[in-house]
């Protein structure tokens, strides 16, 4: 079976997000003063072969933890859909 995963990687909430802070400041400077707490992350889309959704989830967790994120600074969440 083939699955598609949509993965969102974000800085941990306990850590400062300098990119998000810079965007927040820029937005305030151009008049969007009600915008707060901007956080900048990354979105990754991938396809993976697995026997079932549970195996796909295991593989995606491994890929995220070993390659796509820095676990000291980032967390992730994802959605899996079977490709038909």
C-alpha positions, 0 to 999 in steps of 0.5 A: 500500500502507498501512503502520503504523509503531510508533516508539520515541523515546528520549534518547541513552544518553550524555545524562542523562535527568532524568525517568528519574532522578526515576522511579528515585528515586521507585521507590527511595523506595517500596521498589523498590531493585533498579530501575535506569537508568530511561529515559523516552521516547515511543511514536508509532504512525502509518499511511503510504501507500507503494509498498513497505516500503522507501519506507515506511521512507524516509518514516518516517526522514524524518518522524522526523528532521524532526519527531518527534525532536531528533537532538541529544538523541534517537534512534529505532527502529521496526517497520513492518507492512503493513496488509491 
